[in-house]
């Protein structure tokens, strides 16, 4: 019996990605992002999300995607929540286009080095799906940041006063 999981599919930097819907809180238009001085280069700024201030990450830069795609960049912000040792962390990533929400057989996800050796060593790549439209990289958002990355971001995030 195949186990199915729901994923949000999106494009960033000319590549297709999928993330489990359990990690995605919302997708919004890319607006109202303020600069965050002192943040790592891949953090484009901060955005208010409900009652919190969250960092917003340039997906292409953070995932080190070399792309010559002509697609408009960063039109949307996908807001994620990940589990970390101290609780939960919310952040946004810039995505170029949201493709769909799809249910897929987990058995179709192949180990990355079986398909694309360039992306294989990245810890945030759970696997790859070889679809008729091309490769879809399945992300593990909890591995996008190291503990050191999270600390750097936390050190410069402002606290929201009620």
C-alpha positions, 0 to 999 in steps of 0.5 A, a space after each residue: 500500500 502506498 502512503 500518500 502525503 499532501 504537498 504544496 508545489 512551487 517554483 523558485 529560481 527556475 526549479 520546482 519544489 515541493 514541501 509537505 503542507 504540514 509545514 506551510 501556514 500561508 502563502 501571501 503576496 510579496 509585500 510589506 517586507 522591511 530590511 533587517 540590518 545585520 541579518 545574513 545575506 540570504 535574509 531579505 528582511 522581516 514581515 509581520 505574520 499575524 502577531 509575530 515578526 518573521 524573517 523572509 529568506 531569498 530562496 534562490 540565494 539560501 538554496 544556492 540555486 544557479 539559475 538563468 530563468 526569466 521567471 519573475 522572482 520572489 512574487 510570493 512569500 510562503 510562510 513555514 513553521 518548523 520544529 527546532 529543539 527549543 520549540 517552533 520557528 516561523 519564517 517566510 521564503 520567497 517563491 516565484 510561482 505557486 503551482 498547486 497543492 497535490 497529494 503524491 505517493 511517498 514512494 515516488 520520492 527518490 534519493 536525490 543522488 539517484 537523480 541530481 548529484 548537484 543537489 544531493 549533498 544538500 541536507 534540506 533536500 528530502 528527495 526528488 520526484 521525476 515528473 513529466 514536467 521535470 524534477 521536483 525537489 522535495 524540501 525538508 524545511 527543518 534543515 534549511 537552517 543550521 543552529 548557527 543560522 537560526 542564532 544569527 537570525 534570532 540575534 537581529 530579530 526585533 521583539 514585537 511589543 504588545 
